[in-house]
Amino acid sequence: MKIKLLVLCLFLSTTYSYAQKEFWGTKTGYRSFSPNYPSDFGAIIKTNFDGTNPVVMHAFDSINGSYPQGRLLYTANDKMYGIAYSGGHNIPNSSRADGDGALYEYDLITNRYRVLTFFGIDNLNNVAWPIGGVIADASGNLYGNTRSATYKHNINSGSTSFVSRPPNFTSQLLTIQNEMKGNLTLASDGFLYGTTAYYSACPHGAPYLGSIIRINPATNAFSYIYPFDCTNGPGKFAGGNLIEAVPGKLYGTTYFGGAHIGPEGVAPAGSGILFEYDIATNVMTKKFDFNYATTGTGPGPLVAGDNNKLYGLLEGHGTNPDDPSQEIMGSLYEYDITTNTVTVLHYFEDTHFAGDIGALPIGTLTRGSDGNFYGLTQVAIFKFDPRTNTVTRLAGTEVDNDLLEVCRKPVYRHYEPQTHTLCSGTPFAFDVHNDNATTYVWKKGTTVVASQTTGILHFDSITLADSGVYTCEMTNECGTTITPAITLTVNQSTSSTITSSIPSTADVIMLCPDTSVVLSGNNNGTWSTGETSPTIVVTEAGDYQITNTNSCGNTYSNIVTVQMYELPSLILKDNEIEGLPPGIFTSGLCLGAPITFYGNYDGGVWQDGSTGTTFTTNIAFNTDYYFTVEHPCGTYTSNVIRFTEADMWEANIVPAITVFGEPSICAGGGGAVAISTNRPQNSRNYWTLYKDGAFYLTLDNFNSSFIYLDEVGTYTLERSSFCFNFLMSDPIVVTQAEGVPDMPVVTANNTGTLCEGDSVTLTSSAEMGNVWSNGETTQSITVSQTGVYNVTVTNGCGSAMSAYTNINFFQAPDTTVSVEDNATRLVSNEAIAAAYQWLECTDAAIPPVPVEGAIWREFIPTHDGLYAVRVTSPFGCVATSECYGTGTMSTDGLTKNNIVLYPNPVKDKVTLQTAAVVQSIMVVNMLGQTVVSAKNTKEVDTSQLSAGQYILIAKTDGGIWRGKFIKN
């Protein structure tokens, strides 16, 4: 069982692998001159590798090329190239009604036919009627012949150009155009070689023996390198294609000529020869004469085999030595380069039986990848096995030009990169139309889609996740093909979901009156209100929804229902107050009496935090009563009820007594303590003053501001009303004083000089009964203003006043500074001062440093910097200015600004030499003091100056000049 299974697997594998290789060729077709029979313009046909299953892959026509010739050329770009001898009606001024031919390309991957060049009189320097096929070089150039010229087509650029034309020649006063034959051959020396039909070494009137030619691809130079001579012996009418079977040597055949000339109708022009051409020596050598009586006649082009063997076909008669009675019409032979021998391996016989190999072999053998050779007769494809020297019929065929073996990579029906826009949930299928791949790998981007394993990209229900760019890598034994990109854009039916700015459940929103809710979520749709904005503001009850419309249809959002809350109202049911006489509500309420408020919303909170629909409390004066409800609208508060004094019999005032002065009376009699109470004017309560717990005085209808107590005792004030009694004040105690108080003494905590901004604290020696002259009644006061202050101390026996204390705050000195003479001299603006001290500001973090000797109002620094002045006023107030900057000093004793100071050093007199007008001169010592000054002079007397260094400052009509000099 295992053996059978293995054999079956091998058979299937071999069969499938075999199916990847194909034969391609062309059928020339024919031109019909009868209206009853349409012309057959030819076709490109492919078969299986065994010759079966012929399929027309392209049918030629008169517009895009007709009547194909020669072998197809297969290149590494998976394309084939060939020529059509006629066709091309779209070429103007065509020399023939059916056109002058075309060069075409056939894409083996996409099965597309495309014309590369149309030939014609007005195209490519009058190049027309292509013959044979084309060859290719390593740079992507195709070379081919027409009957009269050679052309080149560059695959990369798509351009076709003229290469060369065989020169005309003259015979018997006739100018003859030579004619190219068959394909060119690109030899190892880089030159193109071929043959022509005409031009030979024969001078007579029939120069139709032909020649071997060479073309230089670099320069397009054309050369006749070997013209056949006038005798038939060397051959004539070369068969076209040459083959470089040995490096540097070309092999070919002539259709006629040679040593064996047969009778009329058999080989009257000779049976043909096989020759060798040595590229290096330019020598043509006949290697073999074909014989009509044995081998046959009319040799075609050669093809290389193994072991220096060449193979070819003879189209004409011959004799089979094994059966001379056979009607031979062609043969297959082998030429051994090493032994220079020709052996006929098979004779073709016209048996007229259906299914036979057939007779009259055509063109050139094709060597297959399996080591066999394949060829054509008039009716069939045959296989020649060089190992057994046997010829086998494969299948009948219409192909009449050379076969081409193609190991075809996976194919697909041509399409440009494309995009499909789909709706989620719908099916999708894209068929690349492949029939020769063994595996299919679909990728989305660079990721393999494992579920896609055939040549059809298929989704039963496509999803958003399936969006992407897809390619299919198809593989067989011949290679891999990657299809153009298919971009899938999956759209979901656009939908919207409404959300609310107010949290809700079941899409029902409770909305408070005079409020709004924002509904969001519109995804390019339309609200039920007709609006198209992403959000809407809703203030009215209703149902709200979004409708979305796109290529995938209509979708509808959730429905949101907006309902309006009926807000609760709070009711005060207090028009009648239980327990009170009729009319009491309108004539006044009793402070502290019970009262009940009613609300109509369960779960509310009253102002004191209690809950319930009712609230009972005692009436309070100036207290807010209200009801608060928490619900989805937020916190809602009822109207506020507040009882004022106008609503009450009396405000809830606790009685209080205020004492003026010391609460005592004099032991010797006389005098009284002055008090006042907080009883309101026109009070509706009862106010009673008690002494030692007994009635002392009623205040009803008592409108005096003060009450004077002249008896020692403890006093309290009681307030009572219609609603309740007995609110009692704190007691005051009136004592007996022994005499008039001592004169108070005032002391100050600062006895030094007081300046603006200072303060001083004054203290009375008496602890109680103080009344200061500024009205304050504390034992100590703090003052910051100039004035006269005293204090009076009072008790029951009298008063005593302190001496007057004069407090004087002196004005602070002026701290501004004038910067003069181009910032070289500083002057304090305080003209009256007890002292000046100039300071150098060296660092913001360090206090300014005094400048030694700089104690005058004016200051001229000896060097540049920042300076301040500390001023002491005549009253001792000290203040410091801000820091001021000074300018640059002049250099010593040299010419500057056209002024010269001389002599320097100086003894009695110093002079300024200058053309400028000197207005004033000032000499300053190194302490900044002015020691000499003069006006309208250029000389200064220095005889009285002490020895040392000085600064001279001159004011001229041109500005300020400074210089230093030394006094000896």
Secondary structure, DSSP 4 states (H G I P E B T S, - for coil): -HHHHHHHHHHHHHHHHHHHEEEEEEE--B---STTS--B--EEEEEETTS-S-EEEEE--SSS-EEEEEEEEEETTTEEEEEEEE--TTSTT-SSTT-S-EEEEEETTTTEEEEEEE-BTTBTTTB--EEEEEEE-TTSEEEEEESS-EEEEETTT--EEEEE-PPPEEETTEEE---EEEEEEE-TTS-EEEEESS--S--SS--TT-EEEEEETTTTEEEEEEE--SSSTT-EEE-S--EEEETTEEEEEEEE-SS----TTT-TT---EEEEEETTTTEEEEEEE--TTTT-S-B---EE-STTEEEEEE-S----TT-TTS-EEEEEEEEETTTTEEEEEEEEE----TTS--SS-EEEEEE-TTS-EEEE-SSEEEEEETTTTEEEEEEE----S--EEEEPPP-------EEEEEETT--EEEE---SS-SEEEEEETTEE-TT--SSEEEESS--GGG-EEEEEEEEETTEEEEPPPEEEEEE-------EESS--BTTEEEE-TT--EEEE--SS-EETTS--SSEEEE-S-EEE-EEEEETTEEEE---EEEEE-----EE---SS-TTS-TTHHHH-B-TT-EEEEEESSTT-EETTS-BSSEEEEE--TT-EE-EEEEETTEEEE---EE--TTTBSS--PPP-EEEES-SEEETTS---EEEEE-PPTT-SSEEEEEETTEEEEE-TT---S-EEE-S-EEEEEEEE-SS---EEPPPEEEEEE-SPPPPP-EEES--S-EETT--EEEEES-SSSEEETTS--SSEEEE-S-EEE-EEEEETTEEEEPPPEEE-EEPPPP--EEEETTTTEEEES--S-SEEEEEE--BTTBPPEEPTT--SSEE--SS-SEEEEEEE-TTS-EEE---EE--PPPPSSS-BTTBEEESSSBSSEEEEE-SSPEEEEEEEETTS-EEEEEES-SEEE-TTSPSEEEEEEEEETTEEEEEEEEE-
